[in-house]
Amino acid sequence: MPVMDGYTCCQHLRTLPNSGGTPIVMLTSLNDSNSLQRAFTLGVTDYIPKPIQWDSFSQRITQLVKQTKSLQEWAICNAEYRRQRMLDDLSKALNQQAFSLSTSL
């Protein structure tokens, strides 16, 4: 890469807002354990050394897209559950307060 290496690029991408759920795949000619460790420490999702085996690459990307979609769907469901729970908790508090007022009259 002419301006920066893949590690620096990954590091910059991970500093962007809401980048945690964005998969980053590093394709590289480096195939040693230090390079692999550094890449995952900086936040890559997958590390693929060259030469690329295209059948394997295709399957890995397909699975990564499915996994990312599942995590996004889970996050949406979890947010809705938390919203509902908050509303239920609020409703109970309001109902208890109203019951206290009606019994004291």
N, C-alpha and C positions, 0 to 999 in steps of 0.2 A: 504494500500500500504506500503510495507516494508521500502522503502527508504525515501519517502516524501508523504505528503498528497495531495489530489486532487487539493486543492487551489494552493499550491506551484507548482505542475505540470502544471496547467493551466497558471500560471504566467510565468513560464519558456517557455512554448510553445509560448505564445504571444510575447516573446522577439525575437523569431527567425525571420529572414528575410522573408518577404512575407507570414507571418502567419495570417494576418488579414482576409483573405478569407477562411481560413481553419476552418470548423465547429468543435467545441469541445462540446461533450455531457458529462455531469457529472451525473453518476449514484451513488447514495449515500443513506445511511440510515438516513441522517440528513434531517429533514422535517420541519424546523422552518424558520421563515421569515428572521432572521439574516444570516443564512447559505445561503439561496436563494439570498439575497441581495449581500452578499460577492462574491458569485460565478459569478453573472452577472457583478459585478463591475470589477472582474478580467478578464472578457472576454469570459465566456462560452456562447455557442449558445443556448443550451437547458439544462435544469436541471430536472432530473427524479429521484424522491425519490423511495426507495424500500419499499415494495415489488413491483417488476416490473409487470405491466399488459402487457403481451407480445403482444396482439393484438394492443394496443395503441402504444407500443414501435415501433413495425414494421411500423405503419402508420407515426409516427413522423419521423423516420429515412428516410423513403421513401420521405416524403415532404421536409426534410432537404436536401437530395441529389438533388431533383429537383430545390429547391431554389438556392443552391450553383451553380448548372450548369447554371441556368438562369442568375445569377449574373456574372459568368465568361463569358458567351456569350455577355452580355451587355457590359462588360469591353472591350472585343475585338472589338465590334462594335463602342464603344465610342472612342477607340484609333484610329481606322481607320478613323472615322469622323474627329477627331482632326488633323490627318495626312493630310487628303484631304483638310481640311480648310487651314492648313498652306501652302500647295502647291498652293492652289488657291490664297491666299494672296500674296505669293511670285511671282506667275505668274502675278498678276495684277501690282505689283510694278515694275517688269521687263518690262511689256508692257508699263506702263506709262513712264518709263525712256527712253525706245526706241522711243516712240512717241515724247517726248521732244527733243531728239537728232535729229530726222528726221525733225521736224518743224523748228529747229534753223539753219539747213543747207541750 
